[in-house]
Amino acid sequence: MKYFFKKNKRFPLSGTEGTRPELVEGFTLVELLVAMSVFIIVLTLAVAVFVSALRSQRFLTKLMAVNNNAGLVLEQMAREMRTGYKFIGSASCSPSISFSNSQDTDSTGTGDATT
């Protein structure tokens, strides 16, 4: 197996007198701390991006639901106005309008066409 990164060769801390210590491969404590710190920083940034994306997705889902409901309301109002035949204006200055459609139901669908 070919290694892309060469591991550091370190002398062991303990050895017998008069013998040459063998080389030990491994990482130092400082190298491990630096690697773990970088990993934690990258992981924190990734989690922050993920949480932000989730919040945006929830907001957009709610916005799409509101938009869809508004479209349905406008479509229902247009259908009621298109099929209505008798507009009843009120004598007061209220900003509302009542009308009946071909099934003799009012705009709420209760069947009371006089309101």
C-alpha positions in Angstrom: 0.0 0.0 0.0 1.4 3.3 -1.0 1.2 6.2 1.5 0.5 9.7 0.3 1.7 11.2 3.6 4.7 9.9 5.4 4.2 9.3 9.1 6.7 10.9 11.5 9.3 8.6 12.9 9.9 9.1 16.6 12.3 7.6 19.1 10.6 5.8 22.0 10.7 7.5 25.4 12.2 4.4 27.1 14.9 2.1 25.9 17.5 -0.2 27.3 21.0 1.1 27.9 23.5 0.3 25.2 21.0 -0.6 22.5 19.9 1.5 19.7 16.2 2.4 20.1 13.9 1.4 17.3 12.0 3.9 15.3 8.3 4.2 16.1 5.7 5.6 13.7 2.9 7.7 15.0 1.6 11.2 15.6 2.6 13.6 18.4 0.0 15.0 20.8 0.3 18.4 19.3 -0.4 17.0 15.8 -3.5 15.2 17.2 -4.8 18.4 18.9 -4.3 20.5 15.8 -6.1 17.9 13.6 -9.0 17.5 16.1 -9.3 21.3 16.4 -9.5 21.7 12.6 -12.1 18.9 12.4 -14.2 20.4 15.1 -14.2 23.9 13.4 -15.2 22.3 10.1 -17.9 20.3 11.7 -19.3 23.3 13.5 -19.5 25.3 10.3 -21.2 22.4 8.5 -23.8 22.1 11.3 -24.4 25.8 11.1 -25.0 25.7 7.4 -27.3 22.6 7.8 -29.4 24.3 10.5 -29.6 27.5 8.3 -30.8 25.4 5.3 -33.4 23.7 7.5 -34.8 27.0 8.7 -34.9 28.4 5.2 -36.7 25.2 4.0 -39.3 25.5 6.7 -39.9 29.2 5.9 -40.2 28.6 2.2 -42.6 25.7 2.9 -44.9 28.0 4.9 -44.6 30.7 2.3 -45.6 28.3 -0.4 -48.6 27.1 1.6 -49.7 30.7 2.2 -49.3 31.4 -1.5 -51.3 28.3 -2.5 -54.1 29.2 -0.1 -54.2 32.8 -1.4 -54.5 31.4 -5.0 -57.3 29.1 -3.9 -59.2 31.9 -2.2 -58.8 34.2 -5.3 -60.0 31.4 -7.6 -63.0 30.7 -5.4 -63.9 34.4 -5.3 -63.5 34.7 -9.1 -65.7 31.6 -9.6 -68.4 33.1 -7.2 -68.4 36.4 -9.1 -68.5 34.7 -12.5 -71.5 32.5 -11.6 -73.3 35.1 -9.5 -76.4 36.7 -10.9 -77.8 39.0 -8.3 -75.6 41.6 -6.6 -77.1 43.0 -3.4 -75.5 46.3 -2.4 -75.9 47.4 1.1 -77.2 50.9 2.0 -74.5 51.5 4.5 -70.9 52.4 3.5 -69.5 49.0 4.5 -66.7 47.8 2.3 -68.4 44.4 1.7 -70.5 43.1 -1.2 -73.0 40.2 -1.1 -74.1 38.2 -4.1 -76.0 34.9 -4.9 -75.0 32.3 -7.4 -77.1 29.9 -9.6 -77.7 27.4 -6.8 -79.4 30.1 -4.7 -76.6 30.0 -2.1 -74.8 33.0 -0.7 -71.1 33.4 -0.9 -70.6 31.3 2.2 -72.6 28.4 0.8 -75.3 28.4 3.5 -78.3 28.7 1.2 -79.5 32.0 2.6 -79.4 34.2 -0.5 -80.9 37.2 1.2 -77.8 38.3 3.1 
